[in-house]
Amino acid sequence: WLLTFIGSSVGYANGEGHVPPPWAHAISVLAGMAIADLSRFIAFAPSDGPARNERMLAFFSAGDYDEAWVDAHHLFKSGYRVEPGFLETLRAASGRNE
C-alpha cells in the first residue's frame, strides 16, 4: 500500500513533476522509508526487477531523479520493462533526455 500511495502521488504532480506543498512532507517521509526498505532488499536480491522498479518510483517521489535514473538504467540492462509513461514523466522532471 505504501508504494501504491507513493506511485499515485505522481498523478498529483504539477507540470514540473513536483508534488504540491500539502503532500510534500508526507511523500518525502514515505518515500524515504520505502527507499531504505527496498535498498536492504535489493542488497540481497540485486536482480529483483519489481523491487528495483518500486525503488525507482520512490526515488522519483522523493525528488531524487538521479537515483531514479540509476535504477531505470539497471532495469533497462536487465531487460525489465519500465513503463514508458513514467519515463516521460521522469525525463520532464529531471530535465534529462535518456
Secondary structure, 3 states (H helix, E strand, C coil): CHHHHHHHHHHHCCCCCCCCHHHHHHHHHHHHHHHHHHHHHHHHCCCCHHHHHHHHHHHHHCCCHHHHHHHHHHHHHHCCCCCHHHHHHHHHHHCCCC
